[in-house]
Amino acid sequence: MATDSRPQPETQLDTTVRSHNYYRNAVEKHWDPHEIDLEADLEGAAELPEPAFEGLKQSLALFGAGEESVTEDLAPLAVVLDDIGDQMFLTTQLYEESKHTDFFDRYWREVVHAEEKRRGQELSSPTDEKWFNEPYDELFERNERAMDRLLEDDSPENRAKAHCHYHLTIEGILAQTGYYGLTLAYGENEPDLPDLPGLVEGLKLIRSDEGRHVGFGMAQLKSLVIDGDVEADLLRETVGELVPLVQESLTSDDGASSEGGPGPSPSDLSEYAYHKHEQRMQQITTASEKIPEVEELTELDA
């Protein structure tokens, strides 16, 4: 009897096993934001020119607020998911988003405030409205609405939109690209900026967590597409509407990311984000493509 050698779509069992693997990976890769050594960052921050210091503060404020926002907004997804593997994984994601918020809060208190005191400056707050613009606020307000909509109408289309807002755009494009850029700027490969090893270590751990989160969202979306519950165009349209908000959210005078300045340029980061997003969409929407295994998702590709 002949066998069908064509690539087969993932089954519900495959998805359940994958979610359990994500859960186990999260447990095994546990880390504590208060165990990261920030002593060298205090010395590095003292070497930052004032424009770069302000740019660093804005980046930290943006990502810290983002982690706090998604920690609050993820709950509706945890409510509607009915697979035990999915539920187990979501508990780890909620916990990890809280840890990310904790890391940025600690860094602001112990490094930013210490350097502001040394410079004789008034202590700043990461929640000050000056760090954020309207596109940034709109991006997270849309994410909140997409998540809340699940509690009113848990349809395949609304689930797909929620994953597109949260996992593909905010985590997959905004956060992953921003963390990638900061890691390059304040790591050992950027001679024009001081090293901030505590920040880089924290960002690498956060990026590893986010890779797992993005992979979970990709697996959920792939099941919806392959099972015929939603059209692939819905994913492209949803993300396409959000990308301009991401680009405008990160527009600033950050000396660490300006064209011609130290650190990766905005065009380099845009190219990186585009390549990663197209790769993910191909894996989601093509039956013969596989979502990377969790170990691959949490490996850094800087």
C-alpha positions as CSV (number, residue, x, y, z in Angstrom):
1,M,0.0,0.0,0.0
2,A,1.4,3.3,-1.1
3,T,2.1,6.0,1.6
4,D,1.5,9.7,1.2
5,S,5.0,11.3,1.3
6,R,3.6,14.9,1.1
7,P,4.3,17.2,4.0
8,Q,1.4,16.9,6.5
9,P,0.1,19.8,8.6
10,E,0.6,19.8,12.3
11,T,-2.2,18.1,14.2
12,Q,-3.9,19.3,17.4
13,L,-1.8,16.7,19.3
14,D,1.4,18.2,17.8
15,T,0.3,21.7,19.0
16,T,-0.4,20.4,22.5
17,V,3.0,18.7,22.7
18,R,4.6,21.8,21.4
19,S,2.9,24.0,24.1
20,H,4.1,21.5,26.7
21,N,7.6,21.7,25.4
22,Y,7.4,25.5,25.5
23,Y,6.3,25.3,29.2
24,R,9.2,22.9,30.1
25,N,11.7,25.1,28.3
26,A,10.4,28.1,30.3
27,V,10.8,26.2,33.6
28,E,14.3,25.0,32.7
29,K,15.5,28.5,31.6
30,H,14.3,30.3,34.7
31,W,16.3,33.4,35.7
32,D,16.0,36.1,38.3
33,P,16.3,39.7,37.3
34,H,17.8,40.6,40.7
35,E,20.8,38.2,40.2
36,I,22.2,40.2,37.3
37,D,25.3,42.2,38.2
38,L,24.9,45.9,37.4
39,E,28.1,47.2,38.9
40,A,29.9,47.6,35.6
41,D,26.9,49.4,34.1
42,L,27.3,52.1,36.7
43,E,30.8,52.8,35.3
44,G,29.6,52.5,31.7
45,A,26.8,54.9,32.2
46,A,29.2,57.5,33.4
47,E,30.9,57.4,30.0
48,L,27.8,58.1,28.0
49,P,27.5,61.5,26.3
50,E,24.3,63.3,27.4
51,P,22.4,62.7,24.1
52,A,23.2,59.0,24.3
53,F,22.2,58.8,28.0
54,E,18.9,60.4,27.1
55,G,18.4,58.0,24.2
56,L,19.1,55.1,26.5
57,K,16.6,56.3,29.0
58,Q,13.9,56.6,26.3
59,S,14.6,53.1,25.1
60,L,14.4,51.7,28.6
61,A,11.2,53.6,29.3
62,L,9.6,52.4,26.1
63,F,10.4,48.7,26.6
64,G,9.7,48.8,30.3
65,A,6.3,50.3,29.8
66,G,5.7,47.8,26.9
67,E,6.5,44.8,29.2
68,E,4.2,46.2,31.9
69,S,1.4,46.8,29.4
70,V,1.5,43.3,27.9
71,T,1.7,41.8,31.4
72,E,-1.7,43.4,32.0
73,D,-3.2,42.7,28.6
74,L,-2.4,39.0,28.2
75,A,-5.1,37.8,30.7
76,P,-8.0,37.5,28.2
77,L,-6.0,35.1,26.1
78,A,-5.3,32.9,29.1
79,V,-9.1,32.8,29.8
80,V,-10.2,31.6,26.4
81,L,-7.5,29.0,25.6
82,D,-9.0,25.6,26.5
83,D,-6.0,23.3,25.9
84,I,-4.1,22.4,29.1
85,G,-0.8,22.6,27.3
86,D,-1.6,26.2,26.1
87,Q,-2.8,27.1,29.6
88,M,0.3,25.8,31.2
89,F,2.5,27.8,28.8
90,L,0.5,31.0,29.3
91,T,1.1,30.9,33.0
92,T,4.9,31.0,32.3
93,Q,4.5,33.8,29.8
94,L,2.6,35.9,32.3
95,Y,5.3,35.3,34.9
96,E,8.1,36.1,32.4
97,E,6.5,39.4,31.3
98,S,6.4,40.3,35.0
99,K,10.1,39.5,35.3
100,H,10.9,41.7,32.3
101,T,9.0,44.6,33.9
102,D,10.9,43.9,37.1
103,F,14.3,44.0,35.3
104,F,13.6,47.4,33.6
105,D,12.3,48.9,36.8
106,R,15.4,47.7,38.7
107,Y,17.8,49.0,36.0
108,W,16.2,52.4,36.1
109,R,16.4,52.6,39.9
110,E,19.9,51.3,40.3
111,V,21.7,52.5,37.2
112,V,19.8,55.4,35.7
113,H,19.0,57.2,39.0
114,A,22.5,56.6,40.2
115,E,23.9,58.3,37.1
116,E,21.4,61.1,37.2
117,K,22.5,61.8,40.8
118,R,26.2,61.8,39.8
119,R,25.4,64.3,37.0
120,G,23.5,66.5,39.4
121,Q,20.2,66.0,37.5
122,E,16.7,65.7,38.8
123,L,15.6,62.1,39.1
124,S,13.5,61.0,36.1
125,S,10.6,58.5,36.0
126,P,10.3,55.8,33.3
127,T,6.5,56.5,33.2
128,D,6.9,60.2,32.3
129,E,4.8,61.0,29.2
130,K,7.8,62.7,27.5
131,W,9.2,59.3,26.6
132,F,6.2,58.2,24.6
133,N,4.5,59.3,21.5
134,E,0.9,58.9,20.1
135,P,1.8,56.0,17.8
136,Y,3.3,54.0,20.7
137,D,0.2,54.6,22.8
138,E,-2.1,53.7,19.9
139,L,-0.2,50.5,19.3
140,F,-0.7,49.2,22.8
141,E,-4.3,50.5,23.0
142,R,-5.1,48.4,19.8
143,N,-3.4,45.4,21.4
144,E,-5.6,45.8,24.5
145,R,-8.7,46.1,22.5
146,A,-7.8,43.0,20.4
147,M,-7.3,41.0,23.6
148,D,-10.5,42.3,25.3
149,R,-12.5,41.4,22.2
150,L,-11.8,37.7,22.9
151,L,-14.0,37.9,26.1
152,E,-16.9,39.2,24.0
153,D,-16.4,37.0,20.8
154,D,-13.9,34.2,20.9
155,S,-14.0,33.6,17.2
156,P,-11.0,32.2,15.1
157,E,-10.7,35.6,13.4
158,N,-10.5,37.4,16.8
159,R,-7.9,34.9,18.1
160,A,-5.8,35.4,15.0
161,K,-5.9,39.1,15.3
162,A,-5.0,38.9,19.0
163,H,-2.0,36.7,18.2
164,C,-1.0,39.1,15.4
165,H,-1.2,42.1,17.6
166,Y,0.6,40.6,20.6
167,H,3.0,37.8,19.4
168,L,3.8,38.8,15.9
169,T,3.9,42.6,16.1
170,I,4.6,43.8,19.7
171,E,6.8,40.9,20.6
172,G,8.0,39.7,17.2
173,I,8.7,43.1,15.6
174,L,8.8,45.9,18.2
175,A,10.4,44.2,21.2
176,Q,12.7,41.7,19.4
177,T,14.0,44.3,17.0
178,G,14.5,46.9,19.7
179,Y,16.3,44.5,22.1
180,Y,18.5,43.3,19.2
181,G,19.5,46.9,18.5
182,L,20.3,47.7,22.1
183,T,22.2,44.5,22.5
184,L,24.4,45.4,19.6
185,A,24.8,49.0,20.7
186,Y,25.9,48.3,24.3
187,G,27.7,45.0,23.7
188,E,31.4,44.5,23.1
189,N,31.1,44.9,19.3
190,E,30.3,48.7,19.4
191,P,33.6,50.6,20.1
192,D,31.9,54.1,20.1
193,L,29.6,53.3,23.1
194,P,30.6,52.1,26.6
195,D,29.8,48.5,27.4
196,L,26.7,47.9,29.6
197,P,27.1,44.2,30.4
198,G,24.3,44.0,32.9
199,L,21.9,45.5,30.4
200,V,23.1,43.2,27.7
201,E,22.8,40.1,29.9
202,G,19.2,41.1,30.8
203,L,18.3,41.8,27.2
204,K,19.6,38.4,26.1
205,L,17.6,36.6,28.7
206,I,14.5,38.6,27.8
207,R,15.0,38.0,24.1
208,S,15.3,34.2,24.8
209,D,11.9,34.4,26.6
210,E,10.4,36.4,23.8
211,G,11.6,34.0,21.2
212,R,9.6,31.3,23.0
213,H,6.5,33.6,23.2
214,V,6.6,34.4,19.5
215,G,7.0,30.7,18.7
216,F,3.9,29.9,20.7
217,G,1.9,32.6,18.8
218,M,3.2,31.3,15.5
219,A,2.1,27.8,16.3
220,Q,-1.4,29.0,17.3
221,L,-1.7,31.0,14.1
222,K,-0.4,28.1,11.9
223,S,-3.1,25.8,13.3
224,L,-5.8,28.4,12.5
225,V,-4.5,28.8,9.0
226,I,-3.8,25.2,8.1
227,D,-7.2,24.1,9.6
228,G,-8.9,26.6,7.4
229,D,-10.3,28.7,10.2
230,V,-8.8,31.9,8.9
231,E,-7.2,33.1,5.7
232,A,-3.5,33.9,5.6
233,D,-4.4,37.3,4.2
234,L,-6.0,38.2,7.5
235,L,-2.6,37.9,9.2
236,R,-0.8,40.0,6.6
237,E,-3.5,42.7,6.7
238,T,-3.5,42.9,10.5
239,V,0.2,43.1,10.9
240,G,0.5,45.5,7.9
241,E,-1.8,47.9,9.7
242,L,0.3,47.9,12.8
243,V,3.8,48.1,11.3
244,P,3.6,51.9,10.6
245,L,2.8,52.4,14.3
246,V,5.8,50.4,15.3
247,Q,8.1,52.4,13.0
248,E,6.7,55.7,14.3
249,S,6.9,54.5,17.9
250,L,10.6,54.2,17.8
251,T,11.3,57.5,16.1
252,S,13.6,59.5,18.4
253,D,16.9,61.3,18.6
254,D,18.6,58.3,20.2
255,G,22.3,58.7,19.5
256,A,22.8,55.0,19.7
257,S,20.6,54.3,16.7
258,S,20.7,57.3,14.4
259,E,21.9,57.0,10.8
260,G,25.7,57.6,10.8
261,G,26.0,57.4,14.6
262,P,27.1,54.6,16.9
263,G,25.1,51.4,17.1
264,P,22.9,49.9,14.4
265,S,21.1,52.3,12.2
266,P,17.3,52.5,11.8
267,S,17.6,51.1,8.3
268,D,19.7,48.2,9.5
269,L,17.0,47.5,12.2
270,S,14.2,47.8,9.7
271,E,15.9,45.3,7.4
272,Y,16.4,42.9,10.3
273,A,12.7,43.2,11.3
274,Y,11.5,42.7,7.8
275,H,13.6,39.6,7.2
276,K,12.5,38.0,10.5
277,H,8.8,38.8,10.0
278,E,8.8,37.4,6.4
279,Q,10.5,34.3,7.6
280,R,7.9,33.8,10.3
281,M,5.0,34.4,7.9
282,Q,6.4,31.8,5.5
283,Q,6.6,29.3,8.4
284,I,3.1,30.1,9.5
285,T,1.3,30.1,6.2
286,T,3.0,27.2,4.3
287,A,1.8,23.7,5.2
288,S,5.2,22.1,4.4
289,E,7.1,24.6,6.6
290,K,7.6,23.9,10.2
291,I,7.6,26.2,13.2
292,P,11.2,26.1,14.6
293,E,11.7,23.9,17.7
294,V,11.7,25.7,21.0
295,E,15.5,25.4,21.3
296,E,15.9,27.2,18.0
297,L,13.4,29.9,19.0
298,T,15.3,30.8,22.1
299,E,18.8,30.8,20.5
300,L,20.0,34.3,19.8
301,D,20.6,35.4,16.2
302,A,22.4,38.7,16.8
